[in-house]
Amino acid sequence: MARELITGIDPAVVRENLERVRERAGDDVEILIATKYVPIDEFEALAEAGVTLVGENRQQDLEAKAERWGDRFTFDFIGTLQSRKVKAILPRVRLIHSVCTDSALAQLERHASPDTEVLVQVNVSGEETKAGVAPEELDGFIARCPVRVVGLMTMPPFTTDPETSRPYFARLAELAAEHGLRHLSMGTSQDWPVAVEEGATIIRLGSAALRPADSTSHNRGKEIRS
């Protein structure tokens, strides 16, 4: 089912939402705005609201939005990473959050620069339909990665109860600590407070940042989950 584009973004609403999140998350947590469903013309409202870090899910959208707005925002790639698109994505982003296949590693080896940094996506829940490196295979995957791994990312099973996500976030934090990795990209609009409590350093927000507070609960089922 197609999801609706987020239009008519009010900079004052976004600014208020971000202030509320910042108050609870603290200054050390980066707030990334997931813009998969944000049309390119709405980025003006994001800039006016003080947004500086955005995440895109699709290479084509990333290219278009970075070409127009690259001087106003830092872009990360948060979607499913197709190895054939690595070359096009690399020059436009600070981080790729979703590295998890050997084919992607091969493309990073061919096209990445010496200062490229990535996050490895880990399937801590063990869901067969979810992308990510299995926890028991993480050691070898990091060893094979030709660029610097600076953190981990995960997508827990969808839930309307944020507490359900806690053990998955806690496990990711354990894995990061075991490997001496600094960044933990975890938590979206429906569960970011729990992610922060478990050590998130980057949270990826859609509706919690872009919609009025009284409409967020109505839209949680539509949250962007890369």
N, C-alpha and C positions, 0 to 999 in steps of 0.2 A: 504494500500500500504506500503510495507516494506521500511524503510528508510536506506540509505547507512551508513555503518560504516565510522567513521572519521579516516582515516589512513594517514601516512606520515606527522604527526604533526611536524612542525618546531619550536623548542624551541625559536628561535629568534623572530618569528612571534607572538607567544603567549606572550612572554615577552613584545614586543612592544604594543600589544593590551591591555595588562593589565596595562601598564604604562599610556596609553591614557585614559582608563576607570578610573584609580585611580586619575588622574589629575582632572577629572570632578566630580567623586563621592566623593572624600575626603577620609581622613584616617579613618573615623569612620564607613564606610560602608564595610561590609565583602563581598568579591567577591568569590562566590561559583561557581566552574566549574562543570556543569552538564555533567556527563560522561556516560550516558546511551548508547551512540553509539561510545564510545571510547574503542577499544580493550585493553585487559590487558597489552599487550606488549608496547602500546603507552604511558603508565604511566611514563615510563622512560623520555620521552620528556617533560611531564608535570612537573616532578620533576626538570629537568634541567632548565625549564623556571621559576622556583620559585613558582609554584602552591603549596599550602598547604591545601586548603579546597576543597573537592569534594563532589558531591551529586549523589547518585545512586537511580534508580527507581525500581530495581528488587532485591528481596532478594537473589536469587542465584548468581547474578553478584556481589552483595555487598559482599557476603561471599568469593567468589573467589578472588576478588580484594583486600579486606581487609586482607586476609590471606597472600597474596604476598607483598602488599604494605602498610600494616598497620603501619609500623614504619616510613613511609615517608609522610603520609597524614592523615588529620582528615577527617572522613567520616560522612556525614549526609544522612538520608534517605528522599528523596523528592517525591517518587512515591505514587501511590494509596496504602493505607495501608490495607492489608488483615489481619484480626484479628488473623488467625491461624499462621501467620508468625511473629507476634510481638516478641515472645520468641527468635527466631533466630536473629532478627534484633537488639534487644536492646544491646547486649554486644559489638556490632561492630560500634556503632554510637555515636556521640556527641548529636545530636538532631534528632528527627523525626518531619518533617515539616507538616505532613498530617493526624494528629489525628482528626477524625470527626465522629466516630460511637461509640455507646455504647458497641458494641462487642469488639472494640479495648480497650475501658476503662476497660472492664472486664479482658482482657489479661494483660494489664498494672498492674492492681491490683495484679494479680497472679505472674507476673514475673519481674516487675521493681524493681530496687534498690532504697534506700531512696534518692539518689542524682540524679535520673532520671529527665530530663527536656524535655518538648515537646512544640511544637507549634500546635495550633488548626487551621485547615483549615476552612475558612469561605467562604460560597457561597454568596458573596456580590451582584453578578449579578442576582441571582435568577434563573439561567438556570437549567432546570429540568434534563439535562444530566450531569451536573457538580457536583462533590462531594463537600461536605462541610456543615458545620453547618449554618443554617439560622441565620442572625443577631439577630432576636428576640428570638432565642433559646440559644444564646451564654451564657447568665448568668447561666442558669441551667446546661449547659454542663460543663462549667468550675467548677462549684460547685461539680459536680459529678466526676470530674477527680481525680484519686487517686495519681497522681504525680504532680509535679510543672509545671504549665503552664507559660512559660516565654515570649510568643509572639503569633502572628497570622500569617497565610499565606493565600494568595488568588491567584486564577488564573482567571483573567478577560477574557471576550470573546475574541477569536482570532481576530486580526485586523492588517491591514497594516498601520493604522494611530495611532501612539503612543498616541496622545491626547485623543483618544477614551477611553483609559485605565484610564485616570486621575480621573474621579469621583469614580471609584471603588477603586483605591489606596487611595484616600482621605477618603473614607468611612471606609476602613480598619484602617487607622490611627486614625480616630475618635473612633472606637470601642476599639482599643488598649489603647488609652488615658483614656477612660471611665473605663477600667478595670485595669489600672495601669501596663500595660504590656510593656516591653522594646523592644522586637524584632518585626520587621515587615519584613517578607520574601515575597518580591513581586518585580516583574520586571524581564524580560528575555531579550534576545538579541534585540528584536524588540521594547521594551518600557522601558528599564532600566533607561534612563535619566529622564523620567517622574516619575518613581517610586522613584528615589532618591529625586527629588524635593518635593515629597509628604511624605517623611520621611522614606523610606526604610532603614533598617539596614543590610539586607542581599539581594543581587541580585544574580540571578541564570543564569549564562551565558553559552551558548553553542557556536554557530557559531561566535558570537562577540568576543570571546576570542581565539577560536581555528583555525579559518580560516583567510587567508589574508584579509585585510580590503576591497579590491576591489571585493571580492567574497561574502561578508556578505549579501549584499542586494539580491543576487541571491538565497541565501539559507534561507532567513527569513521564507519562508513558511514551512521549515522543522524544525523549532525551537522546542527544547524539552520543553514541557509544562506539565511535570509530568504526 
